[in-house]
Amino acid sequence: MKQFTSVNDLPSLPEALAWAKEVKANPFAGRKSGKDKTLLLVFFNSSLRTRLSTQKAALNLGMNVIVLDINQGAWKLETERGVVMDGDKSEHILEAIPVMGSYCDIIGVRAFAGLQDREQDYKEIILNQFIRYSGKPVFSMEGATRHPLQSFADLITIEEYKKTPRPKVLLTWAPVPKALPQAVANSFAEWINRTDYEFVITHPEGYELDEMFVQGATIEYDIEKAYRGADFVYAKNWSAYTGGNYGKVLHTDRRWTVDERKMALTNNAYFMHCLPVRRNMIVTDAVIELPTSIVIPEAANRAVSAQVVLREMLKH
């Protein structure tokens, strides 16, 4: 792979899941493949799991790692062409990117949606500029529209914990007090739609996602009906996508918080979330502390998904 921004960049999903099993069985098997290679991780936004897991994956492969926080210790970057740079941004990303590329062999980029302009966000301008101008293989550590390393880890986790060949997987919106991008929900839907699972998405009216990502899933507005018989419950908040409400929090209806009453409707479902999670907004203490909460193994699999991607990128 020369780039990794979505499930569509994998040669095949079954192959990728097989590679994940290999990595988990022997995480240091490919250590020589990264010898004398340098990975640059560029963060335009905050990170905990993504930063640590991707660094761990690279070290397992024998790579050197450079981490750059754009907002801490770097020049402020201008991203638009044609701008008279007479403000506080002293470097243009079109010079910065090829310079970054000259110092490394692979680049990971994390750049969230601004949630002001839907058309601009969904063009993935920053990520695509790195792909176009760096001269190096590039992978997404979360973009404006997708979070593929997270979704890959989610799928690895479901495959490990499923008790039936075709589990019912529920993606449910949950309330938080601030606007969050659609990237995790979009990406999770896109990946699960590539499986043969029974896939249901539930959310309040007004929080519909881009059809490009959810096509094939069952959309259910009835909360209890959506939860009934689920084997996995994946909770996530996202701001509005449709109409003139892009990036807005329409409401924070606590009826959508994942609690014991709703989980009792499921088939003793596993609870999943990408973390960080706002307790007693997205999920109650009781649910996230159940033995069926698999948020920690899910987070641990982030290192596995990253290592699979890096291993395959090092081959090219």
Secondary structure, DSSP 8 states (H G I E B T S, - for coil): --EESSGGGSS-HHHHHHHHHHHHH-TTTTGGGGTT-EEEEEESS--SHHHHHHHHHHHHTT-EEEEEETTSSS--EE-STT----SS--EEHHHHHHHHHHT-SEEEEE----SS-HHHHTTTHHHHHHHHHS-S-EEESS-SS--HHHHHHHHHHHHHH-SSSS-EEEEEE---SS---SHHHHHHHHHHTTSSSEEEEE--TT----HHHHTTSEE---HHHHHTT-SEEEEE-----SGGGTT------GGGSB-HHHHTTSSS-EEE--S---BTTTB-HHHHTSTTB-HHHHHHHHHHHHHHHHHHHTT-
